[in-house]
């Protein structure tokens, strides 16, 4: 039994994703407690939101009181029957994930859910309730991630696996992507663009125009997930010319294990209008983070399939990036004011909120002035005028030291106005189809450029590095130099790129033995990493395991942390990248006075046969870290694992 719920500040549900067991259980509880007072009787297959709101109201209310009154909200609740609940909050919206799984896993998936929603909605989380295509896409992305994380090492470690291809193929791919960004600039007058190629969910190539913001690791992971989520859609459409209605129906179906029926599944499928044209292009407005956090930079993204398993992702920034940042900062400050205005003794909190809001609003007005006059619709012009009035009223209430309730009322009204402006500018999708025809043309050109290589790429996606044939100079031949080494995972945490042998999960022996051991090894090491342990060894009856995390400077020389990792990790999120870059923040904390662009972070996991001694494991680990460049092509110096 599992469920994800999102509550707004009025404790109404704006998003839910659950399995059938949860629906059955909640409906049974509601009927047993006599909560169904309406004359209309819902089917037992439908999730009754009225039951949810009444049953969860005490927990949600308690959580909000703990947040506003004491600043000490719950992070999780464990029930006697094994049911666990985890909580998180963003801009006044409460996210809840419950299930019988481990709390760490529930927290990780809730973090993935929050990140996905931020990428699709930005600060306007309430749009999930009114825009069914968004909520439908969120569910599909979560299902895709849930499937991948069970079988893919890179997804498990929240890293990108880069396909190992020749320099010639890499050059051809980069040239094709560069030509794509040139066409976007020439035809759409968009000079800030990116073009990426994924083969299944593996990364092949990226080209960014000179003026474009750099994409963060979290952005690339999200784009990889989005490409993988829409790939069946693109492939099906390209292969059989399926209609828009049929493709939307096929793809809105979720697994019976974790679906979210606000109404019946058939009715839900009818209202989930996926943003896709009939010619096989997935088009959507998304928000990426770049160097900001959370995701607030608006992009238009087009995803096409240039061959089976090969996806081309084209994205370009809209003209509202600075406005989006200012709106997000303003809404964060408004949320801070709203969260403390209900407390009679939180004048200090209100002061902090106003101190954050004033410069954010100033930045917002400066950004509004830069909007071209022909882009200001009558509705937007009216919203801007209302914004001035609401802001002046809030300032007057604050300066006159009126009641907290009055200030809270004014700030809430200001927040609604800010969301109206957000919808009219940053999240406006009126021109989203403008680049679709160009994306088709670009996709055709890239397909022709890579036509001689697509079969090779499809095979590489299945067997990038394997333990099969050792005839060629590859990671397989490389592993011969490490007798007793069964498997390893090497991750460049500066770029979050993983190098590891590909496992054949079609083999039952691999699934029952090696896969289980790897997944347990990763979870075990993450647990100890959260305690500040950056080098550990352990063993069971079959294997020896080793895990290392270390830092290097630009020359490859080891760096000793300035702050103890045991102290540094106390204020950090769970290890990962998708929802928050743990490794970037760990580097920041451990090296407070060093430029981050001069520090490199790496992880290494090793599995040896149980007969291998600790000294052998350590020696192999040193050599592997020192010579992995033979596989990755990136020179590296030996590191001091001690």
C-alpha positions in Angstrom: 0.0 0.0 0.0 1.5 3.3 -1.1 0.3 6.9 -1.7 1.7 10.3 -2.4 -0.5 13.3 -1.4 0.0 17.1 -1.8 -2.0 19.4 0.4 -2.4 23.2 -0.1 -2.6 25.7 2.7 -6.3 25.1 3.1 -5.6 21.3 3.5 -7.3 20.5 0.2 -5.7 17.8 -2.0 -4.2 19.1 -5.2 -2.4 15.9 -6.2 -2.5 12.2 -5.4 -0.8 9.1 -6.6 -1.7 5.8 -5.0 -2.2 2.1 -5.6 -5.4 0.1 -5.5 -4.7 -1.2 -2.0 -4.7 2.4 -0.7 -7.9 3.2 -2.5 -9.6 0.1 -1.0 -8.2 0.8 2.5 -9.3 4.5 2.6 -12.7 3.8 1.3 -13.2 1.0 3.9 -12.1 3.3 6.7 -14.3 6.1 5.5 -17.4 3.9 5.4 -16.6 2.3 8.7 -16.3 5.7 10.4 -19.4 7.1 8.7 -17.6 9.8 6.9 -19.6 9.6 3.7 -22.3 12.2 4.2 -23.0 13.1 0.6 -26.0 11.7 -1.3 -23.7 10.8 -4.3 -22.1 7.4 -3.8 -18.7 6.9 -5.4 -17.5 3.6 -6.7 -15.2 1.7 -4.4 -12.6 1.8 -7.2 -12.5 5.6 -6.9 -10.4 7.5 -4.4 -12.7 9.5 -2.2 -11.0 12.8 -1.5 -13.5 13.6 1.2 -12.4 10.6 3.2 -8.7 11.6 2.7 -9.3 15.1 3.9 -11.1 14.1 7.0 -8.8 11.2 7.9 -5.6 13.2 7.4 -6.8 16.5 8.7 -5.5 16.0 12.3 -2.0 15.0 11.0 -1.9 17.8 8.4 -3.1 20.4 10.9 -0.6 19.2 13.6 2.2 19.4 11.0 1.4 23.0 10.1 1.2 24.0 13.8 4.5 22.4 14.5 6.0 24.4 11.6 4.4 27.8 12.2 4.4 27.8 16.0 7.6 25.9 16.9 9.6 25.6 13.7 10.0 21.9 14.4 7.8 20.0 11.9 7.6 16.2 11.6 9.9 14.5 9.1 8.4 11.0 9.5 5.9 9.0 11.5 6.2 5.2 12.1 3.0 3.3 13.0 2.8 0.1 15.0 1.6 -2.0 12.0 4.7 -1.0 10.0 3.1 1.8 8.0 5.5 4.8 7.6 4.8 8.4 6.6 7.3 11.0 5.6 6.7 14.7 5.1 8.2 17.6 3.3 7.1 21.2 2.5 7.6 23.6 -0.3 6.1 27.1 -0.5 3.3 26.2 1.9 2.4 22.9 0.2 2.6 19.8 2.3 3.9 16.7 0.6 3.2 13.3 2.2 4.4 9.9 1.2 3.1 6.8 3.0 3.7 3.1 2.6 5.2 0.0 4.3 8.6 0.6 2.7 11.7 1.8 4.5 11.5 5.5 5.6 14.7 6.3 3.6 13.2 5.0 0.4 10.0 6.9 1.0 11.9 10.1 1.6 14.0 9.5 -1.6 10.9 9.0 -3.8 9.1 12.0 -2.2 12.2 14.1 -3.0 12.0 12.8 -6.6 8.3 13.7 -6.7 8.9 17.2 -5.4 11.7 17.8 -7.9 9.6 16.6 -10.8 6.7 18.9 -9.8 9.1 21.8 -9.5 10.4 21.1 -13.0 6.9 21.1 -14.4 5.1 23.7 -12.2 7.7 25.9 -10.7 6.3 27.7 -7.6 2.7 27.3 -8.9 2.1 23.8 -7.4 -1.7 24.4 -7.4 -1.8 24.1 -11.2 -1.6 20.3 -10.7 -5.2 20.4 -9.6 -6.5 22.3 -12.6 -4.2 21.1 -15.4 -4.7 17.4 -15.8 -1.9 17.1 -18.4 0.6 18.2 -15.8 -0.6 15.8 -13.1 -0.7 13.0 -15.6 2.9 13.7 -16.7 4.1 13.8 -13.1 2.6 10.4 -12.5 4.2 9.0 -15.7 7.6 10.4 -14.7 7.3 8.9 -11.3 6.3 5.5 -12.7 9.3 5.7 -15.1 11.7 6.5 -12.3 10.3 3.8 -10.2 10.9 1.2 -12.9 14.4 2.4 -13.8 15.6 2.6 -10.2 14.9 -1.1 -9.8 17.2 -2.2 -12.7 19.5 0.6 -13.7 22.7 1.2 -11.7 23.0 4.8 -12.9 19.5 5.7 -11.9 20.0 4.0 -8.5 23.1 6.3 -7.9 21.4 9.3 -9.5 24.1 9.7 -12.1 24.4 9.6 -15.9 26.0 6.8 -17.8 27.8 8.1 -20.8 28.0 5.8 -23.8 31.6 4.9 -24.7 31.9 5.7 -28.4 34.8 6.5 -30.7 36.1 10.0 -31.1 34.8 10.0 -34.7 31.3 9.1 -33.7 31.4 11.7 -30.9 32.5 14.4 -33.3 29.7 13.5 -35.7 27.1 13.7 -32.9 28.5 17.0 -31.6 28.5 18.6 -35.1 24.9 17.5 -35.6 23.8 19.0 -32.3 25.8 22.2 -33.0 23.9 22.5 -36.3 20.7 22.1 -34.4 21.4 25.0 -32.1 22.4 27.1 -35.0 19.1 26.4 -36.7 17.2 27.3 -33.5 19.0 30.6 -33.4 18.4 31.4 -37.1 14.8 30.3 -37.4 13.4 31.0 -33.9 15.7 33.9 -32.9 16.6 31.9 -29.8 20.3 32.2 -29.0 20.2 30.3 -25.7 19.6 26.7 -26.5 20.8 23.2 -25.9 20.7 20.0 -27.9 21.1 16.6 -26.3 21.1 12.9 -27.4 20.1 10.1 -25.2 20.2 6.4 -26.1 17.5 4.9 -23.9 18.4 6.7 -20.6 22.1 6.8 -21.3 23.8 10.1 -22.2 25.5 10.4 -25.6 26.2 14.0 -26.4 25.4 17.6 -25.4 26.0 20.9 -27.2 25.1 24.3 -25.7 25.0 27.6 -27.5 27.4 30.2 -26.3 24.9 32.4 -24.5 23.0 29.5 -22.8 23.0 28.9 -19.1 24.9 25.8 -18.0 22.7 22.8 -17.3 23.0 21.4 -13.8 23.4 17.6 -13.1 19.8 17.7 -11.8 18.6 19.2 -15.0 20.3 16.5 -17.1 18.9 13.8 -14.9 15.4 15.2 -15.3 15.8 15.6 -19.1 17.0 12.0 -19.2 14.0 10.9 -17.3 11.7 13.0 -19.5 13.2 11.5 -22.7 12.9 8.0 -21.3 9.3 8.6 -20.2 8.2 9.9 -23.7 10.4 7.5 -25.7 7.7 4.9 -26.1 5.3 7.6 -27.2 7.7 8.9 -29.8 8.6 5.4 -31.1 5.0 4.3 -31.3 4.0 7.4 -33.2 6.9 7.2 -35.6 6.3 3.6 -36.3 2.6 3.4 -36.8 1.5 7.1 -37.2 -0.8 6.8 -34.2 -3.3 9.5 -33.7 -3.0 12.1 -30.8 -6.0 10.6 -29.0 -4.7 7.0 -29.2 -1.2 7.9 -28.1 -2.5 10.0 -25.2 -4.7 7.1 -24.1 -2.0 4.5 -24.2 0.5 6.6 -22.3 -1.8 7.9 -19.5 -2.3 4.4 -18.3 -0.3 3.8 -15.1 0.7 0.6 -13.5 -2.0 -1.0 -11.4 0.6 -1.0 -8.7 0.8 2.7 -8.3 -2.0 4.6 -10.1 -3.9 7.7 -9.0 -7.6 7.5 -9.9 -9.3 10.8 -9.0 -12.1 9.4 -11.1 -12.2 6.0 -12.8 -9.1 5.1 -14.8 -11.1 5.4 -18.1 -12.3 8.9 -17.2 -8.8 9.9 -16.0 -7.3 8.9 -19.4 -9.8 11.1 -21.3 -8.9 14.2 -19.4 -5.1 13.8 -19.5 -4.3 15.8 -22.6 -0.6 15.2 -23.1 1.3 18.1 -24.7 2.2 16.4 -27.9 1.4 16.9 -31.6 0.4 14.1 -33.9 3.7 14.0 -35.8 5.6 12.4 -32.9 7.0 15.5 -31.1 6.7 15.8 -27.4 6.5 19.5 -26.5 6.3 21.0 -23.1 7.3 24.1 -21.0 9.6 23.1 -18.2 11.7 24.8 -15.6 15.3 23.9 -15.0 17.7 25.0 -12.2 21.0 25.8 -13.9 22.9 27.4 -11.0 19.8 28.3 -9.1 17.8 26.1 -6.7 15.0 25.2 -7.1 14.2 24.9 -10.8 12.9 28.3 -12.0 14.5 28.9 -15.4 11.8 28.5 -18.1 12.5 26.5 -21.2 10.6 25.1 -24.1 11.6 21.5 -24.7 11.0 19.4 -27.9 11.7 15.7 -27.8 11.7 13.5 -30.9 12.8 10.0 -31.7 15.5 9.9 -34.4 15.6 6.1 -34.2 14.4 3.3 -31.9 15.9 4.0 -28.5 17.6 7.2 -29.6 16.0 10.5 -28.4 16.9 14.0 -29.5 16.1 16.7 -26.9 16.0 20.3 -28.0 15.4 23.1 -25.5 15.7 26.9 -25.5 15.2 29.5 -22.8 12.2 31.8 -22.9 12.7 35.5 -22.3 11.4 35.4 -18.7 14.4 33.8 -16.8 15.1 36.9 -14.7 11.4 37.5 -14.1 11.0 33.9 -13.1 13.8 34.1 -10.5 12.3 37.3 -9.1 8.9 35.8 -8.9 10.2 32.7 -7.1 12.1 34.8 -4.6 9.0 36.9 -3.9 6.8 33.9 -3.4 9.3 32.3 -1.1 9.3 35.5 1.0 5.5 35.6 1.0 5.4 32.0 2.1 7.7 32.9 5.0 5.4 35.7 6.0 2.3 33.5 5.7 3.8 30.7 7.8 4.5 32.9 10.8 1.7 35.4 10.6 -0.6 33.1 12.5 1.6 33.2 15.5 1.2 36.2 17.9 4.9 36.1 19.0 6.6 35.9 15.6 7.4 39.5 14.8 11.0 38.5 14.2 9.8 36.0 11.5 7.7 38.7 9.9 10.6 41.0 9.9 12.8 38.4 8.1 10.1 37.8 5.6 9.7 41.5 4.8 13.5 42.0 4.6 13.6 39.2 2.0 10.4 40.4 0.2 11.5 44.0 -0.4 14.6 43.3 -2.6 12.7 40.5 -4.4 9.8 42.8 -5.3 12.3 45.5 -6.4 14.0 42.9 -8.7 10.5 41.9 -9.9 9.5 45.4 -10.9 12.9 45.9 -12.6 12.3 42.7 -14.6 8.8 43.7 -15.5 10.1 47.0 -16.9 12.2 45.0 -19.4 9.3 43.2 -20.8 8.6 44.4 -24.4 5.4 46.4 -24.7 4.0 44.1 -27.4 4.4 41.1 -24.9 2.2 42.8 -22.3 -1.4 41.6 -22.7 -4.3 43.6 -21.2 -4.6 40.9 -18.6 -1.0 41.1 -17.6 -1.1 44.9 -17.6 -4.0 44.7 -15.1 -2.1 42.1 -13.0 0.9 44.4 -12.8 -1.3 47.3 -11.6 -2.9 45.1 -9.0 0.6 44.1 -7.9 1.6 47.7 -7.2 -1.6 48.2 -5.2 -1.1 45.0 -3.2 2.5 45.7 -2.4 1.8 49.3 -1.3 -1.0 48.0 1.0 1.3 45.3 2.6 4.1 47.9 3.2 1.6 50.3 4.8 0.3 47.5 7.1 3.8 46.6 8.1 4.9 50.2 8.7 1.8 50.9 10.8 2.6 47.7 12.9 -0.9 46.4 12.5 -1.9 42.9 13.6 -0.2 39.8 12.3 -3.5 38.6 10.9 -3.8 41.8 8.7 -0.3 41.5 7.5 -0.9 37.8 6.7 -4.1 38.6 4.8 -2.3 41.2 2.7 0.7 38.9 2.0 -1.7 36.1 1.0 -3.5 38.4 -1.4 -0.1 39.5 -2.8 0.9 35.9 -3.3 -2.2 35.3 -5.4 -1.3 38.3 -7.6 2.2 37.0 -8.0 0.9 33.6 -9.2 -1.4 35.4 -11.7 1.7 37.1 -13.2 3.6 33.8 -13.2 0.9 32.2 -15.2 0.7 35.1 -17.6 4.4 35.2 -18.3 6.8 32.4 -17.2 4.2 29.6 -17.5 2.4 30.9 -20.5 2.2 28.2 -23.1 0.5 30.1 -25.9 3.6 30.0 -28.2 4.8 26.5 -27.2 4.0 24.9 -30.5 6.0 27.6 -32.4 9.1 25.5 -32.7 7.5 22.1 -33.4 8.0 22.2 -37.2 11.6 23.3 -36.8 12.1 20.5 -34.3 10.9 18.0 -36.9 13.3 19.4 -39.5 16.2 19.4 -37.0 15.3 15.8 -36.0 15.4 14.7 -39.6 18.8 16.3 -40.1 20.3 14.7 -37.0 18.8 11.3 -38.0 20.5 11.5 -41.4 23.8 12.5 -39.8 23.7 9.5 -37.4 22.1 7.1 -39.8 25.2 4.9 -40.2 25.6 4.6 -36.4 22.1 4.1 -35.0 22.3 0.3 -35.0 25.6 0.5 -33.1 24.2 2.9 -30.6 21.2 0.7 -29.9 23.5 -2.2 -29.1 25.7 0.0 -27.0 22.7 1.0 -24.9 22.2 -2.6 -24.0 25.8 -3.4 -23.5 27.9 -0.3 -22.9 30.5 -2.2 -20.8 29.9 -5.8 -20.2 31.7 -8.8 -18.7 31.1 -10.8 -21.9 33.6 -10.8 -24.8 37.1 -9.6 -23.9 38.4 -9.4 -27.5 38.6 -5.6 -27.7 40.3 -3.1 -25.6 37.5 -2.2 -23.3 36.5 -2.2 -19.7 36.3 -6.0 -19.9 40.0 -6.4 -20.8 40.7 -3.7 -18.2 39.1 -5.9 -15.5 41.5 -8.7 -16.3 44.1 -6.7 -14.4 42.1 -7.0 -11.2 41.7 -10.7 -10.3 39.0 -11.2 -7.8 37.2 -8.0 -8.7 33.6 -8.9 -9.5 32.1 -5.5 -10.1 32.7 -1.8 -9.5 31.0 1.6 -9.8 33.1 4.7 -10.4 31.3 8.0 -10.3 32.7 11.4 -11.1 30.6 13.4 -8.7 31.7 16.8 -10.2 29.7 15.9 -13.4 27.8 12.9 -12.0 28.9 10.6 -14.7 29.2 6.9 -13.9 31.5 4.2 -15.3 30.6 0.6 -14.5 30.2 -2.8 -16.3 26.7 -3.3 -17.6 24.8 -6.1 -15.9 22.6 -8.5 -17.8 19.4 -8.5 -15.9 17.9 -11.0 -18.2 19.9 -13.6 -16.3 18.1 -15.0 -13.3 21.4 -15.7 -11.6 22.5 -12.0 -12.0 19.1 -10.8 -10.6 19.2 -13.1 -7.5 22.8 -12.7 -6.6 24.8 -9.8 -8.1 22.0 -7.2 -8.5 20.7 -7.8 -4.9 24.2 -7.4 -3.6 24.9 -4.2 -5.5 21.6 -2.5 -4.4 22.3 -3.5 -0.8 25.9 -2.2 -1.0 24.7 1.2 -2.2 22.1 1.5 0.5 24.6 0.4 3.2 27.2 2.9 2.0 24.7 5.7 1.9 23.7 5.0 5.4 27.3 5.4 6.6 27.9 8.4 4.4 25.1 10.2 6.2 27.1 9.6 9.4 30.2 11.1 7.8 32.1 7.9 6.9 33.8 8.4 3.5 35.8 5.2 3.4 34.5 1.8 4.6 35.0 -1.9 4.0 32.8 -4.8 5.0 32.1 -8.3 3.9 29.5 -11.0 3.9 29.6 -14.8 3.3 30.2 -14.3 -0.5 31.9 -11.0 -1.2 34.1 -8.2 0.1 32.8 -4.6 -0.3 34.5 -1.3 -0.3 33.2 2.3 -0.7 35.2 5.5 -0.9 34.4 9.2 -1.4 37.2 11.6 -1.8 38.2 15.0 -3.2 41.0 16.1 -5.5 42.3 19.4 -6.8 42.7 20.2 -10.5 46.0 18.3 -10.7 44.5 15.1 -9.2 46.2 15.6 -5.9 44.1 14.5 -2.9 42.5 17.2 -0.7 41.9 16.9 3.0 38.6 18.3 4.2 38.7 21.5 6.2 35.5 20.6 8.1 35.0 17.1 9.5 32.6 15.1 7.3 30.8 13.9 10.4 29.9 17.5 11.2 29.3 18.6 7.6 26.7 15.9 6.8 24.4 16.9 9.7 22.8 19.7 7.8 22.7 18.0 4.4 19.9 16.2 2.6 20.0 12.5 1.9 22.8 11.5 -0.6 21.6 12.0 -4.1 21.4 14.6 -6.9 17.9 14.7 -8.3 16.1 16.6 -5.6 19.2 18.2 -4.0 22.8 17.9 -5.0 24.2 16.3 -1.8 27.7 16.1 -3.2 27.9 19.7 -4.3 26.7 20.8 -0.8 29.1 18.4 0.9 32.0 20.0 -1.1 30.8 23.5 -0.2 30.6 22.6 3.5 33.9 20.7 3.7 35.9 23.4 1.9 34.3 26.7 3.0 37.0 29.0 1.6 37.9 27.2 -1.6 36.5 27.9 -5.1 34.3 24.9 -6.0 35.4 24.9 -9.6 38.9 23.9 -8.3 37.6 20.8 -6.4 36.7 17.4 -7.8 34.6 14.8 -6.0 34.6 11.1 -6.7 32.9 7.9 -5.5 34.1 4.3 -5.9 32.3 1.1 -5.1 34.1 -2.3 -5.4 32.9 -5.8 -5.0 35.5 -8.6 -4.6 35.2 -12.3 -4.1 35.1 -13.1 -0.4 38.6 -14.7 -0.6 40.2 -11.3 -1.4 42.1 -9.8 1.5 41.6 -6.2 2.8 45.0 -5.2 1.5 44.2 -6.6 -1.9 40.9 -4.7 -2.0 42.7 -1.5 -1.0 45.4 -2.0 -3.6 42.9 -2.7 -6.4 40.9 0.3 -5.3 43.9 2.6 -5.5 44.9 1.2 -9.0 41.4 1.4 -10.3 40.9 5.0 -9.3 44.3 5.8 -10.8 43.8 4.1 -14.1 40.1 4.4 -14.8 41.0 7.1 -17.4 42.0 4.2 -19.7 38.2 3.5 -20.0 36.8 7.0 -19.5 39.4 8.7 -21.6 39.9 11.3 -18.9 43.4 11.2 -17.3 43.5 11.1 -13.5 46.2 10.8 -10.8 46.3 8.2 -8.0 44.3 9.3 -4.9 45.0 8.8 -1.3 42.2 6.6 -0.1 43.4 6.9 3.4 
